[in-house]
Amino acid sequence: METFVKTRWAIDPTHSEIAFKVKHMMISTVTGHFENFDAAVETEGEDFRNARVNFTAQIDSINTKSRDRNRHLKSEDFFNAKAYPDLTFKSQSFDGERLTGDLTIRGISKEVTLNVNLNGMAVTEAGSIVVSDKVKLAVDVQFIRQE
C-alpha cells in the first residue's frame, strides 16, 4: 500500500496577481484585479494531479483604476461586498490541464472548469534570469463621439 505525503503550497503574493477582464458594452474591455487574496494548494508529493486548491479574494479590494466603478462593483448592484465580503473557489478535481471546482460569488456556488497551464517548478539562485526580456502589451480602447 502506497503512502502519499501531503505537500502544502502557499501563494506568493509578491509574484502573483489575480486579474480579470470583462467586455464593457461589448466594445471595450475593462481590466481589474483583486489586491487582497489568498490561495493554498495541497498535493500528494510534488505531483500536482488531483491537487486540492482553495482560493479567496476580498471583494472590497477590487481595483479597476476607477474609484466610481470600484464603488459600483462593490455595491448591491454587483458583488454586494458588505453582505458577501469574499469570492471563493474550492477545487473538486485537477487533471493537469483542467481545474474543476465550486466558485462562490454573493453566496451562490456554481461549478466551473478552468484551463490551467502548469509552467513547472524552478529554484532560482543569484544570477539566474528570472524576468523575460519580452513583454506582451494589450491595448483595448473605447472612443466617445464628441459633438
C-alpha positions as CSV (number, residue, x, y, z in Angstrom):
1,M,0.0,0.0,0.0
2,E,1.4,3.4,-1.1
3,T,1.6,6.2,1.4
4,F,1.4,9.7,0.0
5,V,3.0,12.6,1.7
6,K,0.8,15.7,1.5
7,T,2.6,18.8,0.4
8,R,1.1,22.3,1.0
9,W,1.8,25.2,-1.3
10,A,1.0,28.8,-0.3
11,I,0.7,31.6,-2.8
12,D,3.5,34.1,-3.1
13,P,1.6,37.4,-3.2
14,T,4.7,39.3,-4.3
15,H,4.8,37.4,-7.6
16,S,1.1,36.8,-8.0
17,E,-1.8,38.7,-9.5
18,I,-5.4,37.9,-9.7
19,A,-6.8,39.9,-12.6
20,F,-9.9,39.8,-14.7
21,K,-11.1,41.2,-18.0
22,V,-14.7,41.9,-18.9
23,K,-16.3,43.4,-22.0
24,H,-18.0,46.8,-21.5
25,M,-20.9,47.5,-23.8
26,M,-19.5,44.7,-26.0
27,I,-17.0,47.2,-27.3
28,S,-14.1,47.7,-25.0
29,T,-12.5,45.5,-22.3
30,V,-12.2,46.6,-18.6
31,T,-9.4,45.1,-16.7
32,G,-9.3,44.9,-12.9
33,H,-7.7,42.9,-10.2
34,F,-8.1,42.0,-6.5
35,E,-5.4,43.5,-4.3
36,N,-6.1,41.2,-1.3
37,F,-6.3,37.4,-1.9
38,D,-5.0,34.2,-0.6
39,A,-4.6,30.7,-2.1
40,A,-3.3,27.4,-1.0
41,V,-2.7,24.1,-2.7
42,E,-2.4,20.6,-1.2
43,T,-0.8,17.9,-3.3
44,E,0.4,14.4,-2.8
45,G,4.1,14.9,-3.1
46,E,5.2,17.1,-5.9
47,D,2.8,15.8,-8.5
48,F,0.0,18.4,-9.0
49,R,-2.5,15.9,-10.4
50,N,-5.5,15.8,-8.1
51,A,-4.2,18.8,-6.2
52,R,-6.7,20.5,-4.0
53,V,-6.9,24.3,-4.5
54,N,-8.6,26.8,-2.2
55,F,-8.7,30.5,-3.2
56,T,-10.3,33.6,-1.6
57,A,-10.4,37.2,-2.9
58,Q,-11.7,40.1,-0.8
59,I,-14.3,41.9,-2.8
60,D,-13.5,45.2,-1.1
61,S,-10.0,45.0,-2.6
62,I,-11.3,45.2,-6.2
63,N,-9.4,47.7,-8.3
64,T,-10.3,48.7,-11.9
65,K,-8.4,52.1,-11.8
66,S,-11.7,53.9,-11.4
67,R,-12.9,54.9,-8.0
68,D,-16.5,55.2,-9.1
69,R,-16.5,51.9,-11.0
70,N,-14.9,50.2,-8.0
71,R,-17.6,51.6,-5.7
72,H,-20.3,50.4,-8.1
73,L,-18.8,46.9,-8.3
74,K,-18.8,46.7,-4.5
75,S,-22.4,47.8,-4.3
76,E,-25.5,45.7,-4.2
77,D,-25.8,46.0,-8.0
78,F,-22.9,43.7,-8.4
79,F,-20.8,41.9,-5.7
80,N,-22.5,43.4,-2.6
81,A,-19.2,43.4,-0.6
82,K,-20.9,44.3,2.7
83,A,-23.1,41.2,2.7
84,Y,-20.7,38.9,0.8
85,P,-17.1,40.1,1.5
86,D,-15.3,37.2,-0.2
87,L,-15.2,35.4,-3.6
88,T,-14.1,31.8,-3.1
89,F,-13.0,28.9,-5.2
90,K,-12.7,25.3,-3.8
91,S,-11.5,22.6,-6.3
92,Q,-13.0,19.2,-6.8
93,S,-10.5,17.8,-9.3
94,F,-7.4,18.7,-11.3
95,D,-6.2,16.5,-14.2
96,G,-3.1,18.5,-15.0
97,E,-4.9,20.8,-17.5
98,R,-8.4,21.4,-16.2
99,L,-9.2,22.5,-12.7
100,T,-12.8,22.0,-11.7
101,G,-14.4,23.3,-8.6
102,D,-17.0,25.5,-6.9
103,L,-16.8,29.2,-7.5
104,T,-18.9,31.2,-4.9
105,I,-19.9,34.8,-5.5
106,R,-22.6,36.5,-3.5
107,G,-23.3,33.3,-1.6
108,I,-24.1,31.4,-4.8
109,S,-21.9,28.5,-5.8
110,K,-21.5,27.2,-9.3
111,E,-19.3,24.5,-10.7
112,V,-16.7,25.9,-13.1
113,T,-13.8,24.4,-15.1
114,L,-10.7,26.4,-15.5
115,N,-7.9,25.8,-18.1
116,V,-4.6,25.6,-16.3
117,N,-1.0,26.0,-17.7
118,L,1.3,24.4,-15.2
119,N,4.6,26.0,-16.1
120,G,6.8,23.8,-13.9
121,M,8.8,24.4,-10.8
122,A,12.1,26.3,-10.5
123,V,14.6,27.2,-7.9
124,T,16.3,30.5,-8.5
125,E,19.7,31.4,-7.3
126,A,21.7,34.6,-7.5
127,G,22.5,35.5,-11.1
128,S,19.6,33.4,-12.6
129,I,17.4,35.0,-15.2
130,V,14.0,35.5,-13.6
131,V,12.4,38.1,-15.8
132,S,11.9,37.8,-19.6
133,D,13.2,40.4,-21.9
134,K,9.9,40.3,-23.8
135,V,6.7,41.9,-22.6
136,K,3.3,41.5,-24.1
137,L,1.1,44.6,-24.2
138,A,-2.6,44.5,-24.9
139,V,-4.4,47.8,-25.6
140,D,-8.2,48.0,-25.7
141,V,-9.8,51.4,-26.3
142,Q,-13.2,52.8,-26.5
143,F,-14.0,56.1,-28.1
144,I,-16.9,58.5,-27.4
145,R,-18.1,60.7,-30.2
146,Q,-17.7,64.4,-29.4
147,E,-20.3,66.8,-30.6
